[in-house]
Structures are given as C-alpha cells and as structure tokens.
C-alpha cells in the first residue's frame, strides 16, 4: 500500500519580526489583518476567527500543538515559506524558534521553499498601483551562498529535515527571479551545482531541488517563463510542484468562483503537467481562496487584481475532501513516485486557505485529510483530536 506524503505549505507571518516592526509598527503580525477583515458582499464570511486564538508561532509550545494536529491527521511535512534577502533573513523565527524548539518536532518533517519573490506593501494593499517594493527577491551569488550556507549549517543536519528520493528537499518559488539575480541560466546552473557540492562536502548527501511552476500571474512581480522546459533541463532540477490552484486556473466569476469547478479543472492539470514536463510533478490540493483581508477594508472591493480579486465559494470540508480523494486517485495510478502532494496551506489565513481550525469548521479540514489518507478512526478514537484541541 502506498505511503502518501502530504506536505502543507506554512506561511510564517504570525510572529514578531524586526522588519515588520519597522514597516508596520512595534509588535505587528499578520493577525492584525485577520482581525480587521470585513464582509465584502452578501454572504461573504469574514472575519475568519482562529479556534486556537491569535497565537505566536515562534513559541515552541504553540508550534507543538500545530505539529500534533498535523501529524494526528495525516500530514507528513510542513514546507516553510522561507525568506532570505540580500541583507539577510526575514520571518525565520517560526521555524528556528518555534518548530525546531518544539518538543515533538520529530513527529513531522520540515523543508524549505525559498519564497524569493519581492516583498511588496500589501499588508494591507491599497487600490492604487504599483505597490511599493519593501525587499527585492532577486539575490546575488554572494547572497545565495550566504543563504544556502545557513541552510547547511542550521537545517540539513536535523533528523526531521524532509528528504525526497533520499535528497534534501529545497524548493524555489520564483525561478525567473533566481535566474535574474544570479546572472542568467548558465550561471544559475553552475551555482546550483556548487550548492549540491557544498552539501555533499558537509556530509549530508544529495539535494532534491524543486521549483514551483505556474501559468498565471497572481502577485504583481510574478512572471511566467515561456521556455520553462528548456530552463528546467539546463538547471538540472529534480522535480516541480505547484503552490496554489489559482496559479493555473483563473477565477473568472467575481466576487465568487465555484470551488468545485476549479477543483475539476485542477485535477485535469495533474495529468496535463505530468505529461507535459519531463521532471516529476507533485500535485497540489488547495483548501480555498479569499485574499480580501489583505485589501484596505474601507476601500471598495472590485475586481482589480490581487488582492482585489474573486474568492472561492463552496470550499466546505466536504468539498475539500472530494479534492483529496481526487489527488489520492491520481497518486494511486503510480505515475508520481514517491506519492507526494502539497496542500495550500496550513495557515494562509489572509488568503483564505488554511487547515488550522477556525470557530466555524473546527478541525473538519484536517479530519478530511485523516479520513482520506489514514482511514476513518474507529469508534472511540476521537481522543487524539480532542486532546489536540485542548492542548
């Protein structure tokens, strides 16, 4: 029987960071946008209220509850959105102080997706464009070596670091930004190869280098690479993945697009991308989409482009479960080895895509994962979920 790998993306903007202190004021976290969200149209369910409260994810005890809930319900890894700019790290404390210091970190694997996009002023976003760039995603070779040396020294030796086909999984969010910063495809290929060699020299074996691909621009700085197949081959990468369904499927009904329709199209993408790409493709399941909390709440909500864009409607736990059953059926065909899929997301609260429990659905999205990939619990086996809620 297949052993499925269910890896949820983790967005770490729910702890204090010195950059956010400078940009937004002392002690600011993205919880402020979650709290201030308002309904934008009839029937729009906002604000989302976390069942566990507005917690500090850099607290090991807080992270321990997240790890327990994830592991209890069939998740096998967190893929941390990881930020490192030319002048150093950003939002690293959720991983460094929260996850790695949690007493139960051995229950869940972790990996890095280098979120190497420009950090723009959208917390919240005004209607007027363009947005101010607060940190540039492009990084020089010197910056790349400093960042990857940090990975080697602080993460790769950890027993919980996620390996795929025995390689340490490292993903890049924006391949075009990486290439531009490093000086072109040839230089990027050389630098990635030298990264592999430094990892081997440190005694950690092989890397598994993944890249996120998409067909639609969402963030203003995102770009689609026209000759992506040629680029991937030249860079010597190991696999590709998706971050969220809407990178591939437009939300063409405003203010709400039907979740079931996007689910059906996205499941067809599993076949399409597997056939189109030479590299293994790890499919994605998306829990939902609602980026309206990232808009200025006093401004009129119109279809202007991210984050003023359509939401997904009808993404109930039952509908999400159907999406999970769809990806399981695809993985059971055996064309994706190992049988890995990603989930958007553990905690993208201000994009409306989160597995963490809220006051309306409780643990239902996590229970859907458990039911599909672990089998329904026997009668009386609900104790672990109850304990996770009470911790």
Secondary structure, DSSP 8 states (H G I E B T S, - for coil): ----EEEEEE---SS--HHHHHHH-TT--THHHHHH----STT------BTT-S--TTSHHHHHHHHHHHHHTT--EEEEEEEEETTEEES-HIIIIIITTSTTGGGSEEEEEE--S-EES-TTB-SSSS--EEE-----HHHHHHHHHHHHHHTTTSTTB-EETTEEEEEES-HHHHHHHHTSHHHHHHHHHHHHHHHHHTT--EEEEEEE--SS--STT----TTHHHHHHHHT--EEE-S-GGGTS---SSSEEEHHHHHHHHHHHHHHHHHH-SSEEEEEEE-----GGGB-TTS---S-BTTBS-EEE---HHHHHHHHHHHHHHHTTS-SSS-EEEEE-SEEGGGTEE-S-BTTTBTHHHHHHHHHHT----TTTTHHHHHHHH-
